[in-house]
Amino acid sequence: MRLNPVFEKEMKRNSRSSRISWIIFVCNLLLAVVAFVCYFGESSQLGYLAPVSYSVPMNCYILMTYLLFILVVLSVPAVAGGSISLEREKKTLDVLLTTNLNPWRIITGKLEASLGVVLILTVSALPVLSLVVVFGGIGFGGLLLMAGGLLLTGIFVGSIGIFCSVVFKRTTLATVLSYVIVVFLVVGISVSYTHLRAHETRH
């Protein structure tokens, strides 16, 4: 099966960019710091041999999953927000539209490139996340479920970034508005969920 040419071009561009390397390095560094502080901090208080300490890896996993979700939400708009507008600024969009690729394949190729960043970030973070499997508290099924949730998050956030990149001509404006929409939706959903749980608890 032949890959989407737009996806191939974007992945080659991303592989040559130091931005993706820095994103992966910073994300894994933050995950490692959170795991180190959470595990050794709580274990030193509870006691390394105490039965309660089995809950420590689970708490580490939850914190690292939240952090990875935030990192995906922050990194994907930076890639998807300029996917179309950057082609327009470089005067290559007209050339891309004259090829045999239809607009749907162009858009899906850009989205696949954004998901490629999510996939690389998730796979690179699995060694740190898999530490909880060694200590107990979560299985490989939980890791796969987390990876699937991040993939769906990447599709959602990447679609918003590409939409803004199509509507707005400037890459900076498209990226900023992508962040604004994503943050608004994430905060709005979180607040609505919190109020709903509080309402259910009272009743």
N, C-alpha and C positions, 0 to 999 in steps of 0.2 A: 504494500500500500504506500503510495507516494504521499509525502508530507505536503502540507500547504506551503507554497513558495513564500508567502508573506511570513508565515511562522518561522521558516528556515532563515530568512533574512533577518528577522528581529532577534532570533536567538544568537545568530552570529554577531550581530551588533552588540547585544548584551554581554556576550562572552568576551568581547574586546573592551568593554567598558569597566573601569575600575569601580564604578558606583555599585554594581551588583556585588562585587567582591567585598566591598566595605559593608554593605547591608548584611550580607551573610555573616561576616566576621563580628560585627557589632551585635547582631541578634544572638549568635551562639555565645558570645561573651556575657551578655546580660543573662541568658538562661543559666549558664554555668555559675554566675555569681549568685543568682536567686537560689539555685539548688544548694550551693555551698552554705550560704547564710541560713537558709531555712532548715536544712537537715542538721547541720552541726550545732546551730543555735538552739533548736528545740530538743535535740538529743542530749545536749549538755544539761538542760534543765530537767528533762524527764528521766535521764539515766539511760545509757546505751543498752542495758540488758533488761530494762523494764518492759512488761507486756504492753504498756500504753504506747511505747515508742514505735509500734507497728503502724500507728496512725500518721507518723511523721512523713514517710514516703508519699502517702496519699495527699497530704497537705502540700508537699513540694510539687507533686504532679499537677494539682489544681492551680497553684500559683504560676507554674511554668506554662500551663495551657492558656491561662488568661493572658499572660505576657506574650505568648506566641500569637494569640488572636489579635492583640493590639498591634504587634509588629506587622502582621499581615495587612491589617487595616491601614497602617501608616505607609507601608512600602508599595502596595499595589497601585494606589492612585498616582504615585510618582512615576510609575512606568506607563500605566494606561492613560493618564491624563494628557500626555503629549503624543499619543500614538498616531492620531490623524492630523492634529494641528502642526506637529513637527514636520510631517510630510508636506503640509501646505507652506510652511515657512521656508523649507529647503527647496521649494519649487519642484518637488518630485511627485506630488499628488496627481497632477495631470498625466504624467508618464505612467503612474500606477493604474490609473483609470483606463488608459488606452490598451492595456494588456488584455489577455483572454480571461482574466479573473473577473467574476461578477462581484458586485458590492458585498454580497453576503460572504463570499470567501475572504474578501479583504478584511471585513470586520471580524470574522471568526478567527482569522490568522492573527490579528492583533490581540484578540482575547486569549488565544492559546499561548501567545508569548507572555502575557501577564500571568497566566496560570503556571507557565513554566517557572517563573520566579517563585511562586508559592510552592511548587513542587520541590524546587531546589532548596528553598528555605526549610521546608518540612523534613525532607530527607536528611539534610545536614544537621537538623536538631534532634533526630531520632536517637543518636548515641547518648545524648544528655538525658532525654526523656526516658530512655530504656533503663536508666539506673533504678527507677522505681520498680521495674520488674524484678531486678536482682534482690532488692530489699523487701519486696512484697507490697501488696496493697492494690496493684493494678496488673492486668494481664495484657497479652499482645492484642486481644480483641479490643480493649480500651484504647490502645495506641492507634489501631486502624480506624476506630470510630472517630477519634480526635482528628486524624488525617483527613477523613471524609468531611468532617465539619469545616476544617480549614479550606478544603477544596471548594465547598459550596460558598463559603465566605469570599474566597477569591473570585469566583464567578460573579457574585453579586456586586462586589466592590469594583471589579474590573469592568463590568458592564456600565456602571455609573461613570467611571473614568472615561471610557470610550465615548459614551453619550456626550459628555461635556466637551470632549476633544472634537467631536463632529460639529456641535452647535457653535462653539466659540473658536475664533480664528487664532488667538494667541495662546501659546502653550502655558505660559505663566497663569493666565486667567483661567484656563481650563483646569489646570492642576489645583489651583486654590479653590475653585468652586467644587471640584470633586471632593476635596477634603471637607469643605463646609457641609455638603449634602450627606456624606458618609458619617461625619461626626454627629450631625443633627439626627440622622436615623438611628444611630447606635445609642445615643443618649436618650432619645425619645422612646425607643423600645425598652431600654433598661428602666427608665422611670415608670413607664406604663406597667411593666412586669412587676416592679416593686410595689406599686400601688395596688395591683391586682392581688398579689400575695398577702399584702397587709389587710385588704378587704376580706379575703377568704379566711384569714386568721381570726378577725374580729367576729365573723359569723360562723 
